[in-house]
């Protein structure tokens, strides 16, 4: 994997993205030339239309990222990829059609866009048909040797078996550090020179997955392996990279303290984030104000109770603040103010509330909270104090998620369905800790773009 702005991107995805961008530029140029020839227009040098060509390629590829074209399913299934590509190209062209009225000189004509859209679909699908088997094959997979044969090593084996795994395990070494779970593991005592053994397996990485590290850490072996040019990683770092979350089952306080992340040098990034929140929330409130007003009237007509629902949540550094949403549940949803987990097909949700949640319209009033500075557009989802106090008793490091400002959308929200149990909260905490540890404006931008996928396909929305 390649690390871009502290976020890991698989080599196959990066290569495919670069090829897609070139194909989009080719589609835009071909579409422009075809239309120019039809109307008898003189075709000037390509440098005279760089702006429109780039705007087409950037708009379509951004839409592709937003709808999940580079996700595991799209990389494994041509049918799934075609469906997402169709949505992405349509969204991109709609955006460009609107942009044409604002910046006509920087976008293709609408007739050009129609030709370019069809060509883009053909070219993007062709790339996937030609390279699909290669992208998912062993050529792009890292060859891995696992030091350990217990439950931790077994977790890596389970991860390898999942679709889209970016690595291939070529050997397990039993280090006599606890009960052995993986039968095919070779005992360390049977290997004369571990570094030579790793090199002969043509491994590119060694992962330390010991059950007990006290007095069992093979420092001399790891040093020799490292000097051969093979990467050496601890299991917590490996799982963070492969899953996009901080694995609570394997991390310890020393790893969180000494690993790369939680950087204090974020003043400029924090300023840029706050500036974006102010500008974007102001524009969004102006644009969605009529929608919020109409929805509020419909809520009043649909069921008894106020149109808006105010609730205290825990924010930055554990401080309480008031969150405002359109009411989607009955007025008697909670007895005596006692917090209750939301459920799938929750009977407390009103008929209108179901659609407001499905379309995420109930979240729009929170934009005011963002403008005030109590929330951000991107960050961990704020919870109620009753839930927070309970979860802090059950989950390690839960309080650390409050070291960043809460958000309307976030890394956990786009990667995990709505949580309604302690186990769900644990998984979402792992994503929240990854965000807090690896925050950059690039990651914020990626989350905002991919939120479109969650809105279009609202899996698990409650």
C-alpha positions in Angstrom: 0.0 0.0 0.0 1.0 3.6 -0.5 0.4 6.1 2.3 -1.0 9.4 1.1 -1.4 12.1 3.7 -1.3 9.4 6.5 -4.0 7.4 4.8 -3.3 4.1 3.1 -4.3 3.5 -0.6 -3.8 0.0 -2.2 -1.4 0.0 -5.2 -4.0 -1.6 -7.4 -6.6 1.1 -6.6 -4.0 3.9 -7.2 -3.0 2.4 -10.5 -6.6 1.9 -11.6 -7.4 5.5 -10.6 -4.6 6.9 -12.7 -5.7 4.8 -15.7 -9.3 6.0 -15.2 -8.2 9.6 -15.2 -6.3 9.1 -18.5 -9.3 7.4 -20.0 -11.6 10.2 -18.9 -9.3 12.8 -20.5 -9.3 10.7 -23.7 -13.1 10.5 -23.6 -13.5 14.2 -23.1 -11.1 15.1 -26.0 -12.7 12.5 -28.4 -16.2 13.8 -27.5 -15.1 17.4 -28.2 -13.5 16.5 -31.5 -16.5 14.4 -32.7 -18.9 17.2 -31.9 -16.6 19.8 -33.6 -16.4 17.8 -36.7 -20.2 17.4 -36.8 -20.8 21.2 -36.9 -17.8 21.9 -39.1 -15.9 23.7 -36.5 -12.1 24.1 -36.8 -10.2 21.9 -34.4 -7.5 23.8 -32.6 -4.6 22.4 -30.6 -5.6 20.4 -27.5 -3.9 23.0 -25.2 -6.7 25.5 -26.0 -9.2 23.3 -24.1 -7.2 21.9 -21.2 -9.6 23.5 -18.6 -12.8 21.8 -20.0 -11.0 18.4 -20.4 -9.6 18.5 -16.8 -13.0 19.7 -15.3 -14.7 16.7 -17.0 -12.1 14.2 -15.7 -12.0 15.6 -12.2 -15.8 15.8 -11.9 -16.4 12.2 -13.1 -13.6 10.7 -11.1 -14.7 12.5 -7.9 -18.2 11.1 -8.5 -16.6 7.6 -9.0 -14.9 7.9 -5.6 -18.1 9.2 -4.0 -20.3 6.2 -5.1 -17.8 3.5 -4.3 -16.3 2.6 -7.7 -13.0 1.8 -6.1 -14.5 -0.3 -3.3 -13.9 -4.0 -2.9 -17.2 -5.1 -4.5 -16.7 -2.9 -7.5 -13.2 -4.3 -8.0 -14.4 -7.9 -7.8 -17.6 -7.7 -9.9 -18.0 -6.2 -13.4 -21.8 -6.0 -13.0 -21.5 -4.1 -9.7 -18.8 -1.8 -11.2 -21.0 -1.1 -14.3 -23.9 0.0 -12.0 -21.7 2.3 -9.9 -20.0 3.7 -13.0 -23.3 4.5 -14.6 -24.4 6.4 -11.4 -21.0 8.2 -11.2 -20.9 9.3 -14.8 -24.5 10.6 -14.5 -23.8 12.5 -11.3 -20.7 14.0 -12.8 -22.4 15.2 -16.0 -25.3 16.7 -14.0 -22.7 18.6 -11.9 -21.0 19.8 -15.1 -24.3 20.9 -16.6 -24.9 23.1 -13.6 -21.3 24.3 -13.6 -21.6 25.3 -17.3 -23.9 28.2 -16.4 -21.4 29.4 -13.7 -18.1 28.8 -15.6 -18.9 28.2 -19.2 -15.3 28.6 -20.3 -14.1 25.8 -18.0 -16.6 23.1 -18.9 -17.5 21.1 -22.0 -20.6 22.1 -23.9 -23.6 20.0 -23.0 -23.5 18.3 -26.4 -19.8 17.5 -25.9 -20.5 16.1 -22.5 -23.1 13.7 -24.0 -20.5 12.2 -26.3 -17.9 12.1 -23.6 -20.2 10.4 -21.2 -20.9 7.5 -23.5 -17.2 7.2 -24.4 -16.2 7.3 -20.8 -18.4 4.4 -19.8 -17.0 2.3 -22.7 -13.4 3.1 -21.8 -13.8 2.7 -18.1 -15.5 -0.7 -18.5 -12.9 -1.8 -21.0 -10.1 -1.0 -18.5 -11.8 -3.2 -15.9 -12.5 -6.0 -18.3 -8.8 -6.1 -19.4 -7.3 -5.6 -16.0 -9.9 -7.0 -13.6 -8.2 -10.4 -13.1 -4.8 -8.7 -12.7 -6.0 -6.2 -10.1 -7.3 -8.9 -7.9 -4.5 -11.4 -8.6 -1.3 -12.1 -6.8 0.7 -9.6 -8.8 -0.5 -6.8 -6.6 -0.6 -8.7 -3.3 2.2 -8.4 -0.8 3.8 -11.7 0.3 3.6 -12.0 4.1 5.3 -14.2 6.7 3.6 -14.3 10.1 5.7 -14.8 13.2 3.2 -16.5 15.5 0.7 -19.4 15.3 -1.9 -18.5 17.9 -5.1 -16.6 17.9 -3.5 -13.4 16.7 -2.0 -15.1 13.7 -5.4 -16.7 13.0 -6.9 -13.2 12.8 -4.5 -12.3 10.0 -5.5 -15.6 8.3 -9.2 -14.7 8.5 -8.4 -11.3 7.0 -6.5 -12.9 4.1 -9.6 -15.0 3.2 -11.8 -11.9 2.8 -12.5 -10.5 -0.7 -10.1 -7.8 -1.7 -7.3 -8.7 0.7 -4.1 -7.0 -0.4 -1.7 -9.7 0.9 -0.9 -13.4 0.6 0.4 -15.3 3.5 3.4 -17.5 2.4 4.3 -18.9 5.8 3.6 -19.1 9.5 6.4 -19.4 12.1 5.4 -20.9 15.5 7.4 -19.0 18.1 6.6 -21.1 21.1 4.8 -18.2 22.8 1.5 -19.9 23.6 -1.1 -22.4 22.4 -0.8 -23.1 18.6 -3.9 -22.6 16.5 -2.4 -22.8 13.0 -1.4 -26.4 12.4 0.7 -25.8 9.3 3.0 -23.4 11.1 6.7 -24.3 11.0 8.4 -24.3 14.4 11.1 -21.6 14.8 13.5 -24.3 16.2 13.3 -26.1 12.8 14.7 -23.1 11.0 18.4 -22.5 11.2 18.5 -18.9 9.8 15.1 -17.1 9.9 16.2 -14.2 7.8 17.4 -16.5 4.9 14.2 -18.5 5.2 12.1 -15.3 4.8 14.2 -14.2 1.8 13.8 -17.6 0.1 10.0 -17.3 0.4 10.3 -14.0 -1.5 8.4 -12.3 1.3 8.0 -8.5 1.3 6.8 -8.2 4.8 7.0 -9.9 8.2 4.2 -9.4 10.8 4.8 -10.0 14.5 1.7 -11.7 15.9 3.0 -13.1 19.2 0.6 -14.1 21.9 3.1 -13.2 24.7 5.8 -10.7 23.9 7.5 -10.6 27.3 10.9 -12.3 27.0 9.7 -13.8 23.6 10.5 -10.9 21.2 13.0 -12.3 18.7 15.0 -9.1 18.4 18.1 -10.6 16.7 15.9 -12.3 14.1 13.9 -9.2 13.4 17.1 -7.1 13.0 18.5 -9.5 10.4 15.2 -9.6 8.6 15.0 -5.8 8.6 18.5 -5.4 7.1 17.6 -7.7 4.2 15.1 -5.1 3.0 11.9 -6.9 4.2 9.4 -4.7 6.1 8.8 -5.7 9.7 5.5 -4.7 11.3 3.7 -5.2 14.6 0.2 -6.7 14.3 -1.6 -3.5 15.6 0.1 -1.4 12.9 -0.6 -4.1 10.2 -4.3 -4.3 11.1 -4.7 -0.5 11.2 -3.3 -0.4 7.6 -5.3 -3.2 6.3 -8.7 -2.5 7.9 -8.7 1.3 8.2 -9.4 1.1 11.9 -7.5 0.8 15.2 -7.9 -2.8 16.4 -8.9 -2.6 20.1 -8.2 -6.3 20.7 -4.4 -5.9 19.9 -3.5 -2.4 20.8 -1.9 -1.3 24.1 -1.3 2.2 25.6 2.4 2.1 24.5 1.5 1.5 20.9 -0.9 4.5 20.9 1.7 6.7 22.6 4.7 5.8 20.3 3.0 5.1 17.0 2.8 7.8 14.3 -0.4 9.8 14.8 -2.3 12.2 17.1 0.1 14.9 15.8 0.0 18.2 17.7 1.1 20.2 14.6 -2.4 20.7 13.4 -2.9 24.4 13.8 -3.0 25.2 10.1 -5.2 22.1 9.4 -7.6 23.1 12.3 -7.8 26.6 11.0 -8.6 25.4 7.5 -11.1 22.9 8.8 -12.9 25.6 10.8 -12.9 28.0 7.9 -14.4 25.3 5.7 -17.1 24.6 8.3 -18.1 28.3 8.5 -18.3 28.8 4.7 -19.9 25.5 3.9 -22.5 25.7 6.8 -23.5 29.2 5.8 -24.0 28.2 2.1 -25.8 25.0 3.1 -28.2 26.8 5.5 -29.0 29.3 2.8 -29.7 26.6 0.2 -31.5 24.1 2.4 -33.4 26.7 4.5 -36.6 26.2 2.5 -36.3 22.4 2.7 -35.9 22.5 6.5 -39.0 24.9 6.7 -41.2 22.6 4.6 -40.0 19.5 6.4 -40.8 21.2 9.8 -44.3 22.0 8.7 -44.8 18.4 7.5 -43.5 17.0 10.8 -46.1 19.2 12.7 -48.9 17.9 10.4 -47.8 14.3 10.6 -47.7 13.8 14.4 -48.1 15.5 17.7 -45.2 17.3 19.2 -42.6 20.0 18.2 -41.1 20.1 14.7 -37.5 20.2 16.0 -35.9 17.9 18.6 -33.2 19.2 20.9 -30.9 16.8 22.8 -27.7 17.2 24.8 -24.7 15.4 23.4 -21.0 15.0 24.4 -18.6 17.0 22.3 -15.0 18.1 22.2 -13.1 17.4 25.5 -16.3 15.9 27.0 -18.2 19.1 27.0 -22.0 19.0 26.6 -23.8 20.9 23.9 -27.3 20.9 22.4 -27.9 19.2 19.1 -30.9 20.1 16.9 -32.6 17.8 14.5 -36.0 17.5 12.8 -38.2 15.2 15.0 -38.5 11.7 13.4 -39.9 9.8 16.4 -43.1 10.0 18.5 -43.1 12.5 21.3 -43.2 9.7 23.9 -40.3 7.8 22.3 -38.3 7.9 25.6 -39.9 7.4 29.0 -38.7 9.9 31.6 -35.8 10.9 29.4 -34.1 7.5 29.6 -31.7 6.9 26.7 -32.7 3.9 24.5 -30.7 2.4 21.7 -32.4 2.8 18.3 -33.4 -0.5 16.6 -33.9 -1.7 13.1 -37.4 -0.8 12.0 -37.8 1.1 15.2 -41.6 1.3 16.0 -41.1 4.8 17.6 -40.2 6.3 14.2 -43.1 8.1 12.5 -44.2 7.6 8.9 -42.7 10.9 7.8 -39.7 10.3 10.1 -38.8 7.1 8.2 -38.3 9.1 5.0 -36.6 12.0 6.7 -34.0 9.6 8.0 -33.7 7.7 4.8 -32.9 10.9 2.9 -30.9 12.4 5.8 -33.1 15.5 5.8 -33.5 15.2 9.6 -29.7 16.0 9.9 -29.8 19.3 8.1 -30.6 21.6 11.2 -27.3 20.4 12.6 -25.6 22.7 10.1 -26.4 25.5 12.6 -24.5 23.6 15.3 -21.5 23.4 12.9 -21.7 27.2 12.2 -21.6 27.8 16.0 -18.5 25.8 16.2 -19.8 23.0 18.6 -19.6 20.4 15.8 -17.8 20.0 12.5 -19.0 18.5 9.2 -16.5 15.6 9.7 -15.8 13.9 13.0 -17.0 11.1 15.4 -20.7 11.0 15.9 -21.7 12.7 19.2 -23.4 10.5 21.8 -25.6 11.2 24.8 -24.0 11.3 28.3 -25.9 8.2 29.4 -24.5 6.2 26.5 -21.0 7.7 26.9 -20.7 6.8 30.6 -21.9 3.3 29.9 -19.6 2.7 27.0 -16.5 4.1 28.9 -17.1 1.3 31.4 -17.1 -1.4 28.7 -14.7 -0.1 26.0 -11.1 0.9 26.4 -10.0 4.3 25.0 -13.6 5.4 24.5 -12.8 8.8 26.0 -10.1 9.4 23.4 -12.7 9.9 20.7 -13.6 13.2 22.4 -10.2 14.6 21.6 -11.5 15.7 18.3 -14.7 17.8 17.5 -17.7 15.6 16.7 -19.2 15.7 13.2 -22.3 15.2 11.1 -20.5 12.6 9.0 -17.3 10.7 9.8 -15.0 7.8 9.1 -17.1 5.4 11.2 -20.4 6.6 9.6 -19.2 5.8 6.0 -17.6 2.5 6.9 -20.0 0.9 9.4 -23.8 0.7 9.6 -25.7 2.5 12.3 -24.7 0.9 15.7 -27.3 -0.2 18.2 -25.3 -2.2 20.7 -22.1 -2.2 22.7 -20.5 -4.4 20.0 -21.5 -2.0 17.3 -20.1 0.9 19.4 -16.8 -1.0 19.7 -16.5 -1.3 15.9 -17.4 2.3 15.4 -14.9 3.3 18.1 -12.1 1.6 16.2 -12.9 3.7 13.1 -13.2 6.9 15.3 -9.8 6.3 16.8 -8.3 5.8 13.3 -9.7 9.1 12.3 -8.5 10.9 15.4 -5.0 9.3 15.0 -4.6 10.0 11.3 -6.6 13.2 10.7 -5.6 15.3 7.7 -7.6 17.6 5.5 -7.2 14.9 2.8 -9.0 12.4 5.0 -11.8 14.9 5.7 -12.2 15.5 1.9 -12.3 11.7 1.3 -15.0 11.3 3.9 -17.1 14.2 2.6 -17.0 12.7 -0.9 -17.8 9.2 0.2 -20.8 10.4 2.2 -22.6 10.7 -1.1 -22.5 6.8 -1.2 -24.1 6.6 2.2 -26.9 9.0 1.2 -27.6 7.2 -2.1 -27.4 3.7 -0.5 -28.3 4.3 3.2 -27.6 0.9 4.6 -28.5 0.6 8.2 -29.9 4.1 8.6 -32.1 4.3 11.7 
